Amino acid sequence: MDIDKFKKVCKHAVQYFGETSRKQLAQEECAELIQALSKDLRGKKHNVEEEIADVLIMIEQLFNIYDMEKMNNNLNMKIDRLDKLME
């Protein structure tokens, strides 16, 4: 995957479609991932990998909408907490 293209296209999508549209689509994509995971856990045919890709694309778009500093602070705190849980 070309990470520069990924970031560029996601940033442009926010500008092109608008923040509200991207937030709504992020909700839909997360719901589809939940459904796919549920099917997988029940042993049914699923498309988890596709839905993960969709959610990652939407997450990158959300990075362009919300406060990156706040997200980084939260990421660091939560990664530290996860790391401590595994000690």
TORDO-371844 format. One record per atom (N, C-alpha, C, CB): x, y, z; residue in one letter; chain. Coordinates in Angstrom, 1 decimal. Atoms other than C-alpha are relative to their C-alpha. Glycine has a CB too. Example, Ala and Ser with C-alpha at 12.3 -4.5 7.8 and 13.67 -1.06 7.14 Angstrom:
% residues 2
{east 0.9, north -1.2, up 0.0, vexvex A, loza A}
{east 12.3, north -4.5, up 7.8, vexvex A, loza A}
{east 0.9, north 1.2, up 0.0, vexvex A, loza A}
{east -1.0, north 0.0, up 1.2, vexvex A, loza A}
{east -0.9, north -1.1, up 0.0, vexvex S, loza A}
{east 13.7, north -1.1, up 7.1, vexvex S, loza A}
{east -0.8, north 1.1, up 0.8, vexvex S, loza A}
{east 0.4, north 0.5, up -1.4, vexvex S, loza A}
***
This chain:
% residues 87
{east 0.9, north -1.2, up 0.0, vexvex M, loza A}
{east 0.0, north 0.0, up 0.0, vexvex M, loza A}
{east 0.9, north 1.2, up 0.0, vexvex M, loza A}
{east -1.0, north 0.0, up 1.2, vexvex M, loza A}
{east -0.7, north -1.3, up 0.1, vexvex D, loza A}
{east 1.2, north 3.5, up -0.9, vexvex D, loza A}
{east -0.6, north 0.9, up 1.1, vexvex D, loza A}
{east -0.1, north 0.6, up -1.4, vexvex D, loza A}
{east 0.5, north -0.8, up -1.1, vexvex I, loza A}
{east 0.8, north 5.3, up 2.5, vexvex I, loza A}
{east -0.2, north 1.5, up -0.3, vexvex I, loza A}
{east 0.9, north -0.2, up 1.2, vexvex I, loza A}
{east 0.1, north -1.4, up 0.3, vexvex D, loza A}
{east 1.3, north 8.7, up 1.0, vexvex D, loza A}
{east -1.3, north 0.2, up -0.8, vexvex D, loza A}
{east 1.2, north 0.5, up -0.8, vexvex D, loza A}
{east 1.2, north -0.1, up 0.7, vexvex K, loza A}
{east -1.5, north 8.1, up -1.5, vexvex K, loza A}
{east -1.2, north -0.2, up 0.9, vexvex K, loza A}
{east 0.0, north -1.0, up -1.2, vexvex K, loza A}
{east 1.0, north 0.3, up -0.9, vexvex F, loza A}
{east -3.7, north 6.6, up 1.2, vexvex F, loza A}
{east -0.4, north 1.3, up 0.8, vexvex F, loza A}
{east 0.4, north -1.1, up 1.0, vexvex F, loza A}
{east 0.2, north -1.2, up -0.8, vexvex K, loza A}
{east -3.3, north 9.8, up 3.4, vexvex K, loza A}
{east -0.6, north 1.1, up -0.9, vexvex K, loza A}
{east 1.3, north 0.4, up 0.7, vexvex K, loza A}
{east 0.4, north -1.0, up 0.9, vexvex K, loza A}
{east -3.7, north 12.1, up 0.4, vexvex K, loza A}
{east -1.5, north -0.1, up -0.4, vexvex K, loza A}
{east 0.9, north 0.1, up -1.2, vexvex K, loza A}
{east 1.3, north 0.3, up 0.4, vexvex V, loza A}
{east -6.9, north 10.5, up -0.8, vexvex V, loza A}
{east -1.0, north 0.2, up 1.1, vexvex V, loza A}
{east -0.1, north -1.4, up -0.6, vexvex V, loza A}
{east 0.9, north -0.1, up -1.1, vexvex C, loza A}
{east -8.5, north 10.3, up 2.6, vexvex C, loza A}
{east -0.2, north 1.5, up 0.4, vexvex C, loza A}
{east 0.6, north -0.8, up 1.3, vexvex C, loza A}
{east 0.1, north -1.4, up -0.3, vexvex K, loza A}
{east -7.7, north 14.0, up 3.3, vexvex K, loza A}
{east -0.9, north 0.7, up -1.0, vexvex K, loza A}
{east 1.4, north 0.7, up 0.0, vexvex K, loza A}
{east 0.8, north -0.6, up 1.1, vexvex H, loza A}
{east -9.2, north 14.9, up -0.1, vexvex H, loza A}
{east -1.5, north -0.4, up 0.2, vexvex H, loza A}
{east 0.5, north -0.4, up -1.3, vexvex H, loza A}
{east 1.4, north 0.4, up -0.2, vexvex A, loza A}
{east -12.3, north 12.9, up 0.7, vexvex A, loza A}
{east -0.8, north 0.8, up 1.0, vexvex A, loza A}
{east -0.1, north -1.5, up 0.4, vexvex A, loza A}
{east 0.6, north -0.9, up -1.0, vexvex V, loza A}
{east -13.0, north 15.0, up 3.8, vexvex V, loza A}
{east -0.3, north 1.3, up -0.6, vexvex V, loza A}
{east 0.9, north 0.1, up 1.2, vexvex V, loza A}
{east 0.3, north -1.3, up 0.6, vexvex Q, loza A}
{east -12.7, north 18.1, up 1.8, vexvex Q, loza A}
{east -1.1, north 0.0, up -1.1, vexvex Q, loza A}
{east 1.3, north 0.6, up -0.7, vexvex Q, loza A}
{east 0.9, north 0.2, up 1.1, vexvex Y, loza A}
{east -14.7, north 16.8, up -1.1, vexvex Y, loza A}
{east -1.4, north -0.3, up 0.4, vexvex Y, loza A}
{east 0.5, north -1.1, up -1.0, vexvex Y, loza A}
{east 1.3, north 0.4, up -0.4, vexvex F, loza A}
{east -17.6, north 15.2, up 0.7, vexvex F, loza A}
{east -0.5, north 0.7, up 1.2, vexvex F, loza A}
{east 0.0, north -1.5, up 0.3, vexvex F, loza A}
{east 0.4, north -0.7, up -1.2, vexvex G, loza A}
{east -17.6, north 17.2, up 3.9, vexvex G, loza A}
{east 0.1, north -0.9, up 1.3, vexvex G, loza A}
{east -1.3, north 0.5, up -0.1, vexvex G, loza A}
{east -0.2, north 0.7, up -1.3, vexvex E, loza A}
{east -17.1, north 16.3, up 7.6, vexvex E, loza A}
{east -1.2, north -0.8, up 0.4, vexvex E, loza A}
{east 0.3, north 1.0, up 1.1, vexvex E, loza A}
{east 1.2, north 0.7, up -0.4, vexvex T, loza A}
{east -20.7, north 15.3, up 8.3, vexvex T, loza A}
{east -0.2, north -1.3, up -0.8, vexvex T, loza A}
{east -1.3, north 0.9, up -0.2, vexvex T, loza A}
{east 0.1, north 1.2, up 0.8, vexvex S, loza A}
{east -20.8, north 12.9, up 5.4, vexvex S, loza A}
{east 1.0, north -1.1, up 0.4, vexvex S, loza A}
{east 0.3, north 0.3, up -1.5, vexvex S, loza A}
{east -1.1, north 0.9, up -0.4, vexvex R, loza A}
{east -17.5, north 11.3, up 6.6, vexvex R, loza A}
{east -0.4, north -0.6, up 1.3, vexvex R, loza A}
{east 1.3, north 0.6, up 0.0, vexvex R, loza A}
{east 0.4, north 0.6, up -1.4, vexvex K, loza A}
{east -18.8, north 10.9, up 10.2, vexvex K, loza A}
{east -1.1, north -1.0, up -0.2, vexvex K, loza A}
{east -0.4, north 1.2, up 0.9, vexvex K, loza A}
{east 1.1, north 0.9, up 0.2, vexvex Q, loza A}
{east -22.0, north 9.3, up 9.0, vexvex Q, loza A}
{east 0.5, north -1.3, up -0.6, vexvex Q, loza A}
{east -1.1, north 0.6, up -0.9, vexvex Q, loza A}
{east -0.5, north 1.2, up 0.7, vexvex L, loza A}
{east -20.1, north 6.9, up 6.7, vexvex L, loza A}
{east 0.8, north -0.8, up 1.0, vexvex L, loza A}
{east 0.8, north 0.4, up -1.3, vexvex L, loza A}
{east -0.8, north 0.8, up -1.0, vexvex A, loza A}
{east -17.7, north 6.0, up 9.5, vexvex A, loza A}
{east -0.9, north -0.8, up 0.9, vexvex A, loza A}
{east 0.8, north 1.0, up 0.9, vexvex A, loza A}
{east 1.0, north 0.8, up -0.8, vexvex Q, loza A}
{east -20.7, north 5.0, up 11.6, vexvex Q, loza A}
{east -0.5, north -1.2, up -0.7, vexvex Q, loza A}
{east -1.2, north 0.9, up 0.4, vexvex Q, loza A}
{east 0.5, north 1.1, up 0.8, vexvex E, loza A}
{east -22.0, north 2.8, up 8.8, vexvex E, loza A}
{east 1.0, north -1.1, up -0.1, vexvex E, loza A}
{east -0.5, north 0.5, up -1.3, vexvex E, loza A}
{east -1.0, north 0.9, up 0.2, vexvex E, loza A}
{east -18.7, north 1.2, up 8.2, vexvex E, loza A}
{east 0.4, north -0.8, up 1.3, vexvex E, loza A}
{east 1.3, north 0.7, up -0.5, vexvex E, loza A}
{east -0.2, north 0.7, up -1.3, vexvex C, loza A}
{east -18.2, north 0.4, up 11.9, vexvex C, loza A}
{east -1.1, north -1.0, up 0.3, vexvex C, loza A}
{east 0.1, north 1.1, up 1.2, vexvex C, loza A}
{east 1.1, north 1.0, up -0.2, vexvex A, loza A}
{east -21.6, north -1.2, up 12.1, vexvex A, loza A}
{east 0.2, north -1.2, up -0.9, vexvex A, loza A}
{east -1.4, north 0.7, up -0.4, vexvex A, loza A}
{east -0.2, north 1.1, up 0.9, vexvex E, loza A}
{east -20.8, north -3.3, up 9.1, vexvex E, loza A}
{east 1.2, north -0.9, up 0.5, vexvex E, loza A}
{east 0.4, north 0.4, up -1.5, vexvex E, loza A}
{east -1.1, north 0.8, up -0.6, vexvex L, loza A}
{east -17.5, north -4.5, up 10.8, vexvex L, loza A}
{east -0.6, north -0.8, up 1.2, vexvex L, loza A}
{east 1.1, north 0.9, up 0.4, vexvex L, loza A}
{east 0.6, north 0.8, up -1.1, vexvex I, loza A}
{east -19.5, north -5.4, up 13.9, vexvex I, loza A}
{east -0.8, north -1.2, up -0.5, vexvex I, loza A}
{east -1.0, north 1.0, up 0.8, vexvex I, loza A}
{east 0.8, north 1.1, up 0.5, vexvex Q, loza A}
{east -21.9, north -7.5, up 11.8, vexvex Q, loza A}
{east 0.9, north -1.1, up -0.6, vexvex Q, loza A}
{east -0.9, north 0.5, up -1.2, vexvex Q, loza A}
{east -0.9, north 1.0, up 0.5, vexvex A, loza A}
{east -19.0, north -9.2, up 10.0, vexvex A, loza A}
{east 0.7, north -0.8, up 1.1, vexvex A, loza A}
{east 1.0, north 0.7, up -0.9, vexvex A, loza A}
{east -0.6, north 0.7, up -1.2, vexvex L, loza A}
{east -17.3, north -10.0, up 13.3, vexvex L, loza A}
{east -1.0, north -1.0, up 0.6, vexvex L, loza A}
{east 0.6, north 1.0, up 1.0, vexvex L, loza A}
{east 1.0, north 0.9, up -0.6, vexvex S, loza A}
{east -20.5, north -11.4, up 14.7, vexvex S, loza A}
{east -0.2, north -1.2, up -0.9, vexvex S, loza A}
{east -1.4, north 0.8, up 0.1, vexvex S, loza A}
{east 0.1, north 1.2, up 0.9, vexvex K, loza A}
{east -20.9, north -13.7, up 11.6, vexvex K, loza A}
{east 1.2, north -0.9, up 0.2, vexvex K, loza A}
{east -0.1, north 0.4, up -1.4, vexvex K, loza A}
{east -1.2, north 0.9, up -0.1, vexvex D, loza A}
{east -17.3, north -14.9, up 12.0, vexvex D, loza A}
{east 0.0, north -0.7, up 1.4, vexvex D, loza A}
{east 1.3, north 0.9, up 0.0, vexvex D, loza A}
{east 0.1, north 0.6, up -1.3, vexvex L, loza A}
{east -17.8, north -15.6, up 15.7, vexvex L, loza A}
{east -1.1, north -1.2, up 0.1, vexvex L, loza A}
{east -0.3, north 1.0, up 1.1, vexvex L, loza A}
{east 1.0, north 1.0, up 0.1, vexvex R, loza A}
{east -20.9, north -17.7, up 14.8, vexvex R, loza A}
{east 0.4, north -1.1, up -1.0, vexvex R, loza A}
{east -1.3, north 0.6, up -0.3, vexvex R, loza A}
{east -0.4, north 1.0, up 1.0, vexvex G, loza A}
{east -18.9, north -19.6, up 12.2, vexvex G, loza A}
{east -0.6, north 0.1, up -1.3, vexvex G, loza A}
{east -0.2, north -1.4, up 0.5, vexvex G, loza A}
{east 0.6, north -0.2, up 1.3, vexvex K, loza A}
{east -20.7, north -18.1, up 9.3, vexvex K, loza A}
{east 0.9, north 0.7, up -1.0, vexvex K, loza A}
{east -1.3, north 0.8, up 0.1, vexvex K, loza A}
{east -0.8, north -0.7, up 1.0, vexvex K, loza A}
{east -19.3, north -16.7, up 6.0, vexvex K, loza A}
{east 0.0, north 1.5, up 0.4, vexvex K, loza A}
{east -0.6, north -0.3, up -1.4, vexvex K, loza A}
{east -0.1, north -1.4, up -0.3, vexvex H, loza A}
{east -18.0, north -13.2, up 6.6, vexvex H, loza A}
{east 1.0, north 0.7, up -0.9, vexvex H, loza A}
{east 0.6, north 0.1, up 1.5, vexvex H, loza A}
{east -0.9, north -0.9, up 0.7, vexvex N, loza A}
{east -16.1, north -10.3, up 5.1, vexvex N, loza A}
{east 0.8, north 0.9, up 0.9, vexvex N, loza A}
{east -0.8, north 0.7, up -1.1, vexvex N, loza A}
{east -0.6, north -0.8, up -1.0, vexvex V, loza A}
{east -14.2, north -9.1, up 8.1, vexvex V, loza A}
{east 1.2, north 0.8, up -0.6, vexvex V, loza A}
{east 0.5, north -0.9, up 1.2, vexvex V, loza A}
{east -1.2, north -0.7, up 0.6, vexvex E, loza A}
{east -11.0, north -8.2, up 6.1, vexvex E, loza A}
{east -0.5, north 1.2, up -0.8, vexvex E, loza A}
{east 0.8, north -1.0, up -0.8, vexvex E, loza A}
{east 0.5, north -1.2, up 0.8, vexvex E, loza A}
{east -13.0, north -6.0, up 3.7, vexvex E, loza A}
{east -0.5, north 1.1, up 0.9, vexvex E, loza A}
{east -1.1, north -0.5, up -0.9, vexvex E, loza A}
{east 0.6, north -1.0, up -0.9, vexvex E, loza A}
{east -14.8, north -4.3, up 6.6, vexvex E, loza A}
{east 1.1, north 0.7, up 0.8, vexvex E, loza A}
{east -1.0, north -0.6, up 0.9, vexvex E, loza A}
{east -1.1, north -0.6, up -0.7, vexvex I, loza A}
{east -11.5, north -3.7, up 8.5, vexvex I, loza A}
{east 0.6, north 1.0, up -1.0, vexvex I, loza A}
{east 1.1, north -1.1, up 0.4, vexvex I, loza A}
{east -0.6, north -1.0, up 1.0, vexvex A, loza A}
{east -10.1, north -2.0, up 5.3, vexvex A, loza A}
{east -0.9, north 1.2, up -0.1, vexvex A, loza A}
{east 0.1, north -0.7, up -1.4, vexvex A, loza A}
{east 1.0, north -1.2, up 0.0, vexvex D, loza A}
{east -13.3, north 0.2, up 5.1, vexvex D, loza A}
{east 0.2, north 0.8, up 1.2, vexvex D, loza A}
{east -1.4, north -0.5, up -0.2, vexvex D, loza A}
{east -0.1, north -0.8, up -1.3, vexvex V, loza A}
{east -13.0, north 1.2, up 8.8, vexvex V, loza A}
{east 1.3, north 0.7, up 0.1, vexvex V, loza A}
{east -0.2, north -1.0, up 1.2, vexvex V, loza A}
{east -1.3, north -0.7, up -0.1, vexvex L, loza A}
{east -9.3, north 2.0, up 8.5, vexvex L, loza A}
{east 0.0, north 1.2, up -0.9, vexvex L, loza A}
{east 1.1, north -1.0, up -0.5, vexvex L, loza A}
{east 0.1, north -1.2, up 0.9, vexvex I, loza A}
{east -10.0, north 4.3, up 5.5, vexvex I, loza A}
{east -0.8, north 1.1, up 0.7, vexvex I, loza A}
{east -0.7, north -0.4, up -1.3, vexvex I, loza A}
{east 0.8, north -1.0, up -0.7, vexvex M, loza A}
{east -12.7, north 6.0, up 7.6, vexvex M, loza A}
{east 0.7, north 0.6, up 1.2, vexvex M, loza A}
{east -1.3, north -0.6, up 0.4, vexvex M, loza A}
{east -0.8, north -0.5, up -1.1, vexvex I, loza A}
{east -10.4, north 6.3, up 10.6, vexvex I, loza A}
{east 1.0, north 1.0, up -0.5, vexvex I, loza A}
{east 0.7, north -1.2, up 0.7, vexvex I, loza A}
{east -1.0, north -1.0, up 0.5, vexvex E, loza A}
{east -7.8, north 8.0, up 8.5, vexvex E, loza A}
{east -0.8, north 1.3, up -0.4, vexvex E, loza A}
{east 0.7, north -0.5, up -1.3, vexvex E, loza A}
{east 0.7, north -1.2, up 0.3, vexvex Q, loza A}
{east -10.5, north 10.4, up 7.3, vexvex Q, loza A}
{east -0.4, north 0.8, up 1.3, vexvex Q, loza A}
{east -1.3, north -0.3, up -0.8, vexvex Q, loza A}
{east 0.3, north -0.7, up -1.3, vexvex L, loza A}
{east -11.6, north 11.1, up 10.9, vexvex L, loza A}
{east 1.3, north 0.6, up 0.6, vexvex L, loza A}
{east -0.5, north -1.1, up 1.0, vexvex L, loza A}
{east -1.3, north -0.6, up -0.4, vexvex F, loza A}
{east -7.9, north 11.8, up 11.7, vexvex F, loza A}
{east 0.1, north 1.5, up -0.5, vexvex F, loza A}
{east 1.2, north -0.8, up -0.4, vexvex F, loza A}
{east -0.1, north -1.3, up 0.7, vexvex N, loza A}
{east -8.3, north 14.8, up 9.3, vexvex N, loza A}
{east -1.1, north 0.9, up 0.5, vexvex N, loza A}
{east -0.2, north -0.2, up -1.4, vexvex N, loza A}
{east 1.1, north -0.8, up -0.5, vexvex I, loza A}
{east -11.4, north 16.0, up 11.2, vexvex I, loza A}
{east 0.2, north 0.4, up 1.5, vexvex I, loza A}
{east -1.3, north -0.7, up -0.1, vexvex I, loza A}
{east -0.1, north -0.2, up -1.5, vexvex Y, loza A}
{east -10.6, north 15.7, up 14.9, vexvex Y, loza A}
{east 1.4, north 0.4, up 0.4, vexvex Y, loza A}
{east -0.4, north -1.3, up 0.7, vexvex Y, loza A}
{east -1.2, north -0.6, up -0.6, vexvex D, loza A}
{east -7.8, north 17.1, up 17.1, vexvex D, loza A}
{east 1.1, north -1.1, up 0.1, vexvex D, loza A}
{east -0.3, north 0.6, up 1.4, vexvex D, loza A}
{east -1.1, north 1.0, up 0.0, vexvex M, loza A}
{east -4.6, north 15.1, up 16.4, vexvex M, loza A}
{east 0.7, north -0.1, up 1.3, vexvex M, loza A}
{east 0.9, north 0.3, up -1.2, vexvex M, loza A}
{east -0.8, north 0.0, up -1.3, vexvex E, loza A}
{east -2.9, north 16.1, up 19.6, vexvex E, loza A}
{east -0.8, north -0.7, up 1.1, vexvex E, loza A}
{east 0.2, north 1.5, up 0.5, vexvex E, loza A}
{east 0.8, north 0.7, up -0.9, vexvex K, loza A}
{east -5.8, north 14.9, up 21.7, vexvex K, loza A}
{east 0.0, north -1.5, up -0.3, vexvex K, loza A}
{east -1.5, north 0.5, up 0.0, vexvex K, loza A}
{east -0.1, north 1.4, up 0.4, vexvex M, loza A}
{east -5.8, north 11.6, up 19.7, vexvex M, loza A}
{east 1.3, north -0.6, up 0.4, vexvex M, loza A}
{east -0.3, north -0.2, up -1.5, vexvex M, loza A}
{east -1.3, north 0.6, up -0.3, vexvex N, loza A}
{east -2.1, north 11.1, up 20.2, vexvex N, loza A}
{east 0.1, north -0.2, up 1.5, vexvex N, loza A}
{east 1.1, north 1.0, up -0.5, vexvex N, loza A}
{east 0.0, north 0.1, up -1.5, vexvex N, loza A}
{east -2.4, north 11.8, up 24.0, vexvex N, loza A}
{east -0.8, north -1.3, up 0.4, vexvex N, loza A}
{east -0.6, north 1.2, up 0.6, vexvex N, loza A}
{east 0.8, north 1.2, up -0.4, vexvex N, loza A}
{east -5.2, north 9.2, up 24.2, vexvex N, loza A}
{east 0.6, north -1.3, up -0.5, vexvex N, loza A}
{east -1.4, north 0.1, up -0.6, vexvex N, loza A}
{east -0.7, north 1.2, up 0.5, vexvex L, loza A}
{east -3.3, north 6.7, up 22.0, vexvex L, loza A}
{east 1.1, north -0.4, up 1.0, vexvex L, loza A}
{east 0.5, north 0.2, up -1.4, vexvex L, loza A}
{east -1.2, north 0.3, up -0.9, vexvex N, loza A}
{east -0.2, north 6.9, up 24.2, vexvex N, loza A}
{east -0.5, north -0.5, up 1.4, vexvex N, loza A}
{east 0.8, north 1.3, up 0.3, vexvex N, loza A}
{east 0.6, north 0.4, up -1.2, vexvex M, loza A}
{east -2.3, north 6.6, up 27.4, vexvex M, loza A}
{east -0.5, north -1.5, up -0.1, vexvex M, loza A}
{east -1.0, north 0.9, up 0.5, vexvex M, loza A}
{east 0.6, north 1.3, up 0.1, vexvex K, loza A}
{east -4.2, north 3.6, up 26.2, vexvex K, loza A}
{east 1.0, north -1.1, up -0.4, vexvex K, loza A}
{east -1.1, north 0.1, up -1.1, vexvex K, loza A}
{east -1.0, north 1.0, up 0.3, vexvex I, loza A}
{east -1.2, north 1.8, up 24.7, vexvex I, loza A}
{east 0.8, north -0.3, up 1.2, vexvex I, loza A}
{east 0.9, north 0.5, up -1.1, vexvex I, loza A}
{east -0.7, north 0.3, up -1.2, vexvex D, loza A}
{east 0.6, north 2.2, up 28.0, vexvex D, loza A}
{east -0.8, north -0.9, up 0.9, vexvex D, loza A}
{east 0.3, north 1.4, up 0.7, vexvex D, loza A}
{east 0.9, north 0.8, up -0.8, vexvex R, loza A}
{east -2.4, north 0.8, up 29.8, vexvex R, loza A}
{east -0.1, north -1.4, up -0.5, vexvex R, loza A}
{east -1.4, north 0.6, up 0.1, vexvex R, loza A}
{east 0.0, north 1.4, up 0.5, vexvex L, loza A}
{east -2.6, north -2.2, up 27.5, vexvex L, loza A}
{east 1.3, north -0.7, up 0.2, vexvex L, loza A}
{east -0.3, north 0.1, up -1.6, vexvex L, loza A}
{east -1.3, north 0.6, up -0.2, vexvex D, loza A}
{east 1.1, north -2.8, up 27.8, vexvex D, loza A}
{east 0.1, north -0.5, up 1.5, vexvex D, loza A}
{east 1.1, north 1.0, up -0.3, vexvex D, loza A}
{east -0.1, north 0.3, up -1.4, vexvex K, loza A}
{east 0.8, north -2.8, up 31.6, vexvex K, loza A}
{east -0.9, north -1.2, up 0.4, vexvex K, loza A}
{east -0.4, north 1.2, up 0.9, vexvex K, loza A}
{east 0.9, north 1.2, up -0.3, vexvex L, loza A}
{east -2.1, north -5.3, up 31.5, vexvex L, loza A}
{east 0.6, north -1.3, up -0.4, vexvex L, loza A}
{east -1.3, north 0.2, up -0.9, vexvex L, loza A}
{east -0.6, north 1.2, up 0.5, vexvex M, loza A}
{east 0.1, north -7.7, up 29.7, vexvex M, loza A}
{east 1.3, north -0.4, up 0.8, vexvex M, loza A}
{east 0.3, north 0.1, up -1.5, vexvex M, loza A}
{east -1.2, north 0.2, up -0.8, vexvex E, loza A}
{east 3.0, north -7.5, up 32.2, vexvex E, loza A}
{east -0.2, north -1.2, up 1.0, vexvex E, loza A}
{east 0.5, north 1.2, up 0.7, vexvex E, loza A}
***
